[in-house]
Amino acid sequence: MIPTVGGGIAGAAVSTWRLVTDPATLMRSTAARLGPTFHMPLLNGPSVVTGDPSLIGAIFGDAELFDAP
């Protein structure tokens, strides 16, 4: 089961606000608390977020295409 950030409309509103105003801090703090892959309710619908390189490769194909220069 994928860990979930607080749900409901209030949780979605807070997650969306934090994503818009400070996305890097939101992602780092949530990943530190829940692990590299988690479910995040947002006002535009639920999202699954991952920072796991092997999962990113499986989703997007060749992960080397996304390496920082």
N, C-alpha and C positions, 0 to 999 in steps of 0.2 A: 504494500500500500504506500502511496506517495504521501509524505507529510503535507499538511495543509495549513496555510496562513489562516487566521481567524475568518470565519465565513459570515454569511448573511449580507444584507445590503449595507450595514454599517461597516463590516470588514472590507467589503468591496470598495466602498467610498474611501476609506482610510488608505487602502493599498493603492488605489488609483491616484489619490492626492500625493502620496509619497513617491509614486513612480514618476509623476509629472514634475514634482518640485526637487527631488533629490534621488534620482534612480540608482546611482552608484552606491550610496549608503544603504538604500533599501535592499538591494541585491546582496551586498556583502553581509549585512546584519542578519538577513533572513537565511542565507546560506550557512552562516556560522551557527545559527540556532537549529536549523532543520536539515542541513546537509546540502549536497550539491544539486539535488533535484527535488523540486517541491511544487505544489499546486497553489496558485494564487488567484483568488476571486477578484475580478476587476469589474468596473461598471459596464464595460462593453462585452463581458463574458468571461468565463473561467480560462485561465492560462496555466500551462505547465512550463516551468522554467528549469533549465539545467545548465550547469557549468562543468559537467563531466565531459572531458575531451572525447572519450570513446562514444558517448551518446551523441555528442555534437557531430562526430564523424558519421555515425549511423543515420542521423537525420539529414545532414547536408551533403553526404558523400565524402569527397576527399577533404579531410580536415586541414591538410597543408595549405589549401587555398585560403584559409581564414587566419593563418599565422600572421602575427604582427610583423611589419618590416624590420 
